[in-house]
Amino acid sequence: MVYLTQLVYVVPGGEAAFHEFEDLVLPRMGLYGGELVLRLRPDAAAKIGGTGETPYEVHVVRFETEDGLARFAHDEVRQRALHLKDRSVRQVVVIRGDGSHRV
């Protein structure tokens, strides 16, 4: 299993384009052995510490294989919708893991 945690920072006013992108691409993950495990939209009150900025959304996704993740990244529908992401997302911080409990 491949796990990705994504901290998504959206440009001010870019929320609608970001939602449009997500509505198109998130349902396609399952075609490639992927799953949206968690999608959160934290507000400022959710932050209890740290120096980082609160992201617009936090996603946890998993794919059965690296190949599935790569195929999703190159999905034709996703590729055609990337202009929505490009104009709405300022930054994405991606944290990778394999689902093991070892630290």
C-alpha positions in Angstrom: 0.0 0.0 0.0 1.1 3.5 -0.7 -0.3 6.3 1.5 -0.2 10.0 0.7 -1.1 12.8 3.1 -1.6 16.0 1.2 -1.8 19.5 2.8 -3.5 21.6 0.1 -3.2 25.4 0.1 -5.6 27.2 -2.2 -5.2 30.7 -3.6 -7.7 33.2 -2.3 -10.8 33.1 -4.6 -9.7 29.7 -6.1 -12.0 27.6 -4.0 -14.7 27.0 -6.8 -12.1 25.9 -9.4 -10.4 23.7 -6.8 -13.8 22.0 -6.0 -14.5 21.5 -9.7 -11.1 19.8 -10.1 -11.7 17.5 -7.1 -15.2 16.6 -8.3 -13.7 15.4 -11.5 -10.7 13.6 -10.3 -11.4 12.1 -6.9 -14.0 9.6 -8.1 -11.5 8.3 -10.7 -9.0 7.0 -8.0 -10.9 3.8 -7.6 -10.2 2.9 -11.3 -6.5 2.6 -10.3 -6.8 0.8 -6.9 -6.9 4.1 -5.0 -9.2 5.3 -2.3 -9.8 8.7 -0.5 -9.4 7.7 3.1 -10.0 11.1 4.6 -10.7 14.6 3.4 -10.8 17.4 5.9 -11.3 21.2 5.7 -9.9 22.5 9.0 -10.6 26.0 10.2 -8.2 28.1 12.3 -9.7 26.7 15.5 -8.6 23.2 14.6 -4.9 24.2 14.9 -3.6 23.5 18.4 0.1 24.1 17.8 3.0 24.4 15.4 4.4 27.2 13.2 2.8 26.1 9.9 -0.1 27.6 8.1 -3.4 25.8 8.3 -4.1 24.2 5.0 -7.4 24.7 3.1 -7.8 20.9 2.9 -6.1 17.8 4.2 -6.3 14.6 2.2 -5.2 11.1 3.1 -5.3 8.8 0.0 -4.0 5.3 -0.5 -3.3 3.1 -3.5 -2.7 -0.6 -3.6 0.4 -0.1 -5.8 2.9 2.5 -7.0 1.8 1.6 -10.5 -1.8 2.4 -9.7 -0.7 5.8 -8.3 1.3 6.5 -11.4 -1.6 5.5 -13.7 -4.0 7.8 -11.7 -1.5 10.7 -12.1 -1.6 10.2 -15.9 -5.4 9.6 -16.1 -6.8 11.3 -19.2 -9.6 13.1 -17.3 -7.2 14.2 -14.6 -4.8 15.6 -17.2 -7.5 17.6 -18.9 -8.6 19.1 -15.6 -5.1 20.1 -14.4 -5.7 23.7 -15.5 -8.3 24.0 -12.7 -5.7 22.8 -10.2 -3.0 25.0 -11.6 -5.1 28.2 -11.2 -6.5 27.3 -7.8 -3.8 25.6 -5.8 -0.9 27.7 -4.4 1.0 24.7 -2.8 0.6 21.1 -1.9 2.8 19.4 0.7 2.8 15.6 0.2 3.9 13.2 2.9 4.4 9.6 1.7 4.1 6.4 3.8 3.4 2.7 3.4 0.9 2.2 6.2 3.2 0.4 8.5 3.1 1.4 12.2 6.9 1.4 12.6 8.4 4.8 13.5 
